[in-house]
Amino acid sequence: MQKKLWIEIFVYSLLLITFIYLDLKNDMPTVYLITLIVAYLSVIIYKINRLIKLKSSDVN
């Protein structure tokens, strides 16, 4: 389960970097980029939070 979460976090991070790169090339509207950044960051934070909860439950 933890390995799957790490892979998901990695994939979402790569997507986020790709969208930022596209915006820097001016191929993408800035408002659209901001919306995507907020969405992907919230997903990444959620996944990291789940990972932390899994690790803390393993310790107990």
C-alpha positions as CSV (number, residue, x, y, z in Angstrom):
1,M,0.0,0.0,0.0
2,Q,2.8,2.4,0.9
3,K,4.6,1.7,-2.4
4,K,1.5,2.4,-4.4
5,L,1.0,5.8,-2.6
6,W,4.6,6.7,-3.3
7,I,4.1,5.9,-7.0
8,E,0.9,8.0,-7.1
9,I,2.7,10.9,-5.4
10,F,5.5,10.7,-7.9
11,V,3.1,10.6,-10.9
12,Y,1.2,13.6,-9.7
13,S,4.4,15.5,-9.0
14,L,5.6,14.8,-12.6
15,L,2.2,16.0,-14.0
16,L,2.6,19.2,-11.9
17,I,6.1,19.8,-13.3
18,T,4.9,19.2,-16.8
19,F,2.1,21.7,-16.5
20,I,4.4,24.4,-15.0
21,Y,6.8,23.8,-17.9
22,L,4.0,24.2,-20.5
23,D,3.0,27.4,-18.8
24,L,6.6,28.7,-19.0
25,K,6.5,28.0,-22.7
26,N,3.3,30.1,-22.9
27,D,1.3,27.1,-24.3
28,M,-1.2,27.3,-21.5
29,P,-3.4,30.0,-19.9
30,T,-2.2,31.1,-16.5
31,V,-5.6,30.7,-14.9
32,Y,-5.8,27.1,-16.0
33,L,-2.3,26.5,-14.7
34,I,-3.2,27.9,-11.2
35,T,-6.3,25.7,-11.1
36,L,-4.3,22.7,-11.9
37,I,-1.6,23.5,-9.4
38,V,-4.1,23.9,-6.6
39,A,-5.8,20.6,-7.6
40,Y,-2.6,18.6,-7.9
41,L,-1.1,20.0,-4.8
42,S,-4.2,19.1,-2.8
43,V,-4.1,15.6,-4.1
44,I,-0.3,15.3,-3.3
45,I,-0.9,16.6,0.2
46,Y,-3.8,14.2,0.7
47,K,-1.6,11.2,-0.5
48,I,1.3,12.2,1.8
49,N,-1.1,12.6,4.7
50,R,-2.5,9.0,4.0
51,L,1.1,7.8,3.9
52,I,1.9,9.4,7.2
53,K,-1.2,7.9,8.8
54,L,-0.2,4.4,7.4
55,K,3.3,4.7,8.8
56,S,2.0,5.8,12.2
57,S,-0.5,3.0,12.4
58,D,2.3,0.5,11.5
59,V,4.2,1.7,14.5
60,N,1.3,1.2,16.9
